[in-house]
Amino acid sequence: MKRFTGLLALAATIALFTSCNGEGFLSASGSNNEMMVLMDDTAWESAAGKALFDVLNSNVKALPQPEPNFTILQIEPENFTSTFKMARNIIIPDISNIYSAPKLTAEIDKYAVGQVIMNINAPDSASFAQFVTENKDNIVDYFVTKELERNGKWLKREIPSPLSRAQQVFGINIHVPKGLTNVTEHENFYWATNNAGRGRQDIVIYQFPYTTEKVFEKDSLISIRNKVLGKYIKGSFDSEMTTATRIYSPDYRTKVMDGTFRAELRGLWEMSTDMMGGPFVMHSFVNDNTGMVVVVEVYVYAPEMNKRNLMRNLEATLYTISIPKPEEAVIEG
């Protein structure tokens, strides 16, 4: 097993307690989606280390080609010096008979601001391996979400002013990355892209009246997506954008962000009669100020390159969304 390799919502099945002790004052360092594991070489090559490696090296959801979730750096615990303590994502396994059962705990900002440390304790190697395997999705989702939240905060600092057209037309605050300057608008529809020849990134926002909660069901969102984007996003040979359900059934989940219910759809898009496609992520929610369902989607087209970092950097845009208080809302009219 390689020491360096490609990779590094909490479920009710585990107890993951998060604390912030305020010791961190420097910003966490390291590349996006990089994971440091503190484990000695012998343990890393054991069943426990191999199980953790498999969890962290699992593939990112909804990408057209396999890519690992995080880039792993494994180091011996005695080498965990002040420089390494600034890492943004750290996992610290501890296998000892002082523990009666496996458990997870997490610490935020312990040594640096923006840092996440996860401690995984278990009484023996076998129980450790079983525990991390059973909780693969929880471990990966936790770090991915923290990465997106971190990148969203960075984006809001980089782009202090929310997109004015989103405020005017949709009544939401959203911070859009630089470079998405090619804009197309229709009634209740906004589309911005960098139109890049390499690593194209797009964001789409649209809305419609809220009439029933069933609109947030998976099949309903797919149908709405195909209808709206098929109408406005065209390609060569009379092609139109649609959801590639035969290739990959979109992942669906719900969450609460900034006090607002959101439905998330994550999958692959394609053009109906053209050889184009790629990953997308959609968030949909009700704007209580307007009574409209707002849908925000990001997607990329980058057939010549890896897409994990490109997609996650763009997905962080969804973590900048907020709905102004009624007295602060700016509605076009």
N, C-alpha and C positions, 0 to 999 in steps of 0.2 A: 504494500500500500504506500502510495507516495505521501511524503510529508507536505509538499506544496502541490496543490491541485485546484482546479476550478471549483468555487462554491462558498459559503456559508453560503379579541379573538381568543383569547385564552378560553380553553374548553373547561367545562365544569368537571371533567374527569380528573383534573389535577389541581393542586393548590399552588398558585404562582403568586407570591406576595412581593410587591414592588415597593422599594423604599428609596428615598432621596435624602442623603445625609448632608448634602451641602458642602462637602469637602472640595469638590471640583471647582476650579476657577479658570483653568486654561481650556481651550476648545479641544475636543477630541480630534485625533489625527487619523490618517489612513485613507485609503481609497474607498469609494462607495462600494457597498456590498462585499466588504472584506471582513473575514471572521478570524479571530485569534483564539486558539485552543491551548490552554495550559495543561499539558499532559506529558509525562515522561515517555521516552521512546518505547520502553517495554510495555507500558500500558496502552500506548497508541497502537502497537502492533497486536495487542490482545483482542479477544472477542469484544470487550467493552469499547476499545478504541475504534475497531472496525465498524461496530454498530453506529457509533456517533458519526464516523466518517460517512457512512451510507446515508444517514439522515441529512447531514449538511450538504452532501454531494447530490442530493435528489434534484430532479429537473424542475426548472421554473415552469409554472403552469401556463398553458395557452401560448406557447411559442411554436412557430412552425418547425424549428429544429431544436434538438436537445441542447440545453445550456444549464449549467449548474446554478443553484440558487445563490451561492456565495463563493468567494475565493478564500481558501483556507490557508492559514499560517499556523502550524503547530510548533510550539516551543517548549523546552524543558522548564518546569516551574522555577528552578534556580536562576534562569535567565530572564525572569520577569522583572526587569530593571525599570528605572524611572521612565525611560524612553518608551518601552512597551506598555507601560501603564497608561499612556495617553491614547491607546487604541480605541476606536469607536465601538467595536463589538467584541466582547470577550466571553468565552465559556470556560468555566473552571470546574472540571469534574473532581469529585472527592469520593473515593471508594474506600470505606473503612467499616469495621464491625461495630463502631460506635453508633451507627445508624440502624434503626430497627426496620426502616422501609425507605424506598426511594422517594425523593421529593425534589422539586424545583423551587428556587428563590431567585429573585432578580433585584439588582441595585441600579439606580439611575444616577448618573453624574458623580460617581464615587471619587474618581481621580481627575476627571475632566468633564466640562460641560458638554452635553450631547452624547455621553457615553452610556452604553448598556452592558452590564455584566450579568451573566446568568450562571448560577451555581447549581450543579446537578450532583446530588449526593445519593449514595446507595451503599448497602452493607457488603455487597460482593460484586464481582465482575458479571456474573450471570444475570442478577437482578438489574444491574445498570443497563446491560445490553437490551434486556426485554423492555425496560421502562422507556428508554429513549426511542426504541423502535415503535412502541405503542403510541407514543406521544410525538411522533415525527411532525405531523401537521401543526401541532401547537407550538413546537419549538421553532420551526421555520416561519410560521405565520407571525409569531411574536416579533422576531427580528426584522422580518420584511416590513411589518407595519411600523416599527420604530424607525427603520431606514426611511420610509416614505414620509413619516411625520417630520423627521430631521431635515430632509430635503425640502419639504414644504415650508418649514420655518426659514431655511436659507433662501428660498425663492422669494418669500415675502420681504426679506431684508434686501435682496438684490433688486427686486421690482417693488418699491414701496407703495406705489399707487395701483389700486385695482383697475381692471380693464373697464374703461368708461362705458363702452357700448353694452357690456354685460350688465352694468348698473342701470343704464337707461332702458334697455329693452327687456331684460329678464329680472331686474330687481335683486341681483346678487352681487357679492364681492368675489372676485377671482383674480389671482395674479398669474399672468401668462408669461412664459419664458420669452426672452428676447429672440428676435429673428422670425417670429411667425407673423410676417408683415403682409403676406398675400391674403387679402380678405374678400370673401364673397358673402353677401347678405340677401336674404329674402324675408318675407314676413315671418316673424317668430323663429328665425333661423339665422345662425351666425357660424361661419366657417373660416378658420385661419390656418395657414400652413407656411412653412418655410420654403416649400416648393424646391427643396434641395435635390440635387442630382445624386447625392450620397447621404444616406441617413435622413430621409424625409420624415418630418413630424407634423401632425395635424391635430387640431382641436375643433370640436363641433359642439355647439350649444343650441338647443331648440326647446320649445315649450308648447303645451296644449292644456286645455281646461281639465281640472281634476274632477272626476265624476264618481269614481269607485276605487276602492283599495285593490281590486283585482288587476288594475293596470300594472301593479308592481310584481305580479307573478312572472316567472321566468318566460313562459311561452308568449305572454303578452308583450313583454319588453322586446323580445326578439322580433315579433311581428311589427311592432311600432318602429323599431330600428330599421328593418328592411324597407318599410314603406317610406319613411322620411328620408333616409340616406339614399335609397334607390331613386328617389325623385330628384334630389339635388346634387348628388355626387356621381358624375358620369365619367366613363372612360372611352377607350377606343372601341370600334366595332359595335357601337350602340350598347356598350356594356354599362351596368349600373352596380353600385355597391350593394352587397348582401352579406349575410352571416353564413360562414362556412360550417354549417352544422353536421354535414356528412364527414368532414375531416376531423372535427373536434367539437364535441357537445359543450357549449359554453358553461363555465362554472358560475354558479349563482349563490349569493349570500346576502343577508341583510345586516345592517349595523346602525348604530346611532353615532353621529358625528356632530359636534358643536350643538348638541341637544336636538338634532333633527334626524328623523328616520331616513335611511338611504337604502336603496336596493342596488347591488353591484352585479354587473354582468361582465365576465372576462372570457374572451374567446378569440377566434380568428375571423377576419373579414376577407372577402374575395370580390373580384369583379365578375359579373355573370358570364360574360363572353370574352374575357381578356385574361392573360396570364399575370395577374397582379394579386397580391394578398399580403397579409401580415397580421400582427396581434392588435387587439383593442381592449380597452377597459372603459366601461360606462358606469356612471353614478346617476341615479334618478331620485328625485325627492320632491316634496310639495313646498312651494313658497307660500306660506300662510299669509303673507302680505298681499299677494295677488290672486290666490286661489288657483294657481297654475302648477302643473307638473313640469319641473325643469329637468332636462336631461343634458348631462355634460359627458362627452366622450373624447378620449384621446386615442390616437392610433399612429402607427409608424409603418413606413414602407422602406425596407432596407435589405433587399435580397442579397447584397454582396457583403454583409457584415453581421456580426453578432448583435442581438437585439436586447439582451437583458438590461444592460445599463441604459441604453437609449430609451427603452420603454419605461423603466422605473423612474428615470429623471423626468420624463414627461408626465407619468402618472402622479408624481408629487404635486402637480397642478391641482389635482382633485382634492388635495389636503389643504389647499389654501381657500377653499370655498366657504363663505359664510353668508347668512341672510341678515341684512341690517334690521335693526328694530324699526317698527312702523314709522316712527318719527324721523328716522334717518334714511329711509328708502327713497331712491330716486327712480321714479317710474316715468317712462316715455309717455308723453301725452301732449 
